[in-house]
Amino acid sequence: MYSNYECFIDIQFDGGDIQIDVSDDIQLFSFKSGIGFVAVPHLLSTLSLLYKEEISEAQLDCHGNSDYYIFSRYGTNLLIEHNEQHLESTVFNYQFKLREYMKALDTGFQK
């Protein structure tokens, strides 16, 4: 089954906040962090290590709130667990094709 992946990146240069939205035909995942210049390299490095199968799982913490993300690889799939820690602990799960997710990010950064 073929999915259309899209990416939108919003960087607030005055405050450093970043939001990276990646979607396919059925889901939308938003990666948000308060310190983009730290979060973006960490995210890209983590995805690269997962793609090269040098790691199988990594936790990325948000800066500016207590949310965190767990990225893991299962075969060719990228599994993402987003843990929101506002008033109640809420967990959201996503599954993407790792290669297509990375291609979408590349396209998003080129815009």
C-alpha positions as CSV (number, residue, x, y, z in Angstrom):
1,M,0.0,0.0,0.0
2,Y,1.4,3.4,-1.0
3,S,1.0,6.4,1.4
4,N,1.6,10.0,0.6
5,Y,3.9,11.6,3.2
6,E,3.9,15.3,3.8
7,C,6.0,17.5,6.1
8,F,5.5,21.0,7.4
9,I,8.2,22.7,9.5
10,D,7.6,25.8,11.6
11,I,10.6,27.4,13.3
12,Q,10.0,30.5,15.5
13,F,13.4,32.2,15.1
14,D,12.7,34.8,17.8
15,G,12.0,32.2,20.5
16,G,13.6,29.1,19.1
17,D,10.4,26.9,19.3
18,I,10.0,24.3,16.5
19,Q,7.2,22.2,15.3
20,I,7.7,19.5,12.7
21,D,4.5,17.9,11.3
22,V,4.7,14.7,9.3
23,S,1.6,13.1,8.0
24,D,0.6,10.2,5.8
25,D,-2.9,9.2,4.6
26,I,-4.2,8.3,8.0
27,Q,-2.2,10.1,10.7
28,L,-0.5,13.3,11.7
29,F,2.5,13.4,14.1
30,S,3.7,16.7,15.5
31,F,7.2,16.9,17.0
32,K,7.4,20.0,19.2
33,S,10.2,21.5,21.2
34,G,11.1,24.7,22.8
35,I,14.8,24.7,21.8
36,G,14.9,23.9,18.1
37,F,18.7,24.3,17.7
38,V,19.1,21.4,20.2
39,A,16.0,19.3,19.2
40,V,16.5,19.2,15.4
41,P,20.1,17.8,15.4
42,H,19.0,15.3,18.1
43,L,16.0,14.2,16.1
44,L,17.9,13.9,12.8
45,S,20.8,12.0,14.5
46,T,18.3,9.6,16.2
47,L,16.6,8.9,12.9
48,S,19.9,8.3,11.2
49,L,21.0,5.8,13.9
50,L,17.7,4.0,13.7
51,Y,17.9,3.9,9.8
52,K,21.5,2.5,10.0
53,E,20.3,0.0,12.7
54,E,22.9,1.2,15.1
55,I,20.2,1.7,17.7
56,S,16.7,0.2,18.0
57,E,15.1,2.8,20.4
58,A,15.8,6.3,21.7
59,Q,14.0,8.8,23.9
60,L,13.9,12.5,22.9
61,D,12.8,14.9,25.6
62,C,11.0,18.2,24.8
63,H,12.5,21.4,25.9
64,G,10.0,23.8,27.4
65,N,7.6,21.1,28.8
66,S,7.6,17.7,30.3
67,D,6.6,15.8,27.1
68,Y,8.9,13.2,25.6
69,Y,9.0,10.9,22.5
70,I,10.2,7.4,22.2
71,F,11.4,6.5,18.6
72,S,12.0,2.9,17.8
73,R,12.5,0.8,14.7
74,Y,10.6,-2.4,13.9
75,G,11.7,-3.8,10.6
76,T,11.2,-1.0,8.1
77,N,8.8,0.8,10.3
78,L,9.3,3.8,12.6
79,L,7.3,3.6,15.7
80,I,6.7,6.8,17.7
81,E,5.3,7.0,21.2
82,H,4.4,10.6,22.3
83,N,4.0,11.0,26.0
84,E,2.2,14.1,27.1
85,Q,2.6,15.0,30.7
86,H,0.3,18.0,31.2
87,L,-2.4,17.4,33.8
88,E,-2.8,13.7,33.0
89,S,-0.3,11.4,31.3
90,T,-1.5,10.7,27.8
91,V,0.2,8.5,25.3
92,F,-0.2,8.7,21.5
93,N,1.3,6.0,19.2
94,Y,2.2,6.4,15.5
95,Q,3.7,4.2,12.9
96,F,5.4,5.3,9.7
97,K,7.7,3.7,7.1
98,L,11.1,4.9,8.3
99,R,12.6,5.7,4.9
100,E,9.5,7.6,3.7
101,Y,9.4,9.5,7.0
102,M,13.0,10.6,6.5
103,K,12.3,11.6,2.9
104,A,9.4,13.7,4.0
105,L,11.6,15.5,6.5
106,D,14.2,16.1,3.9
107,T,11.5,17.6,1.6
108,G,10.1,19.7,4.5
109,F,13.5,21.2,5.3
110,Q,14.1,22.1,1.6
111,K,11.0,24.3,1.5
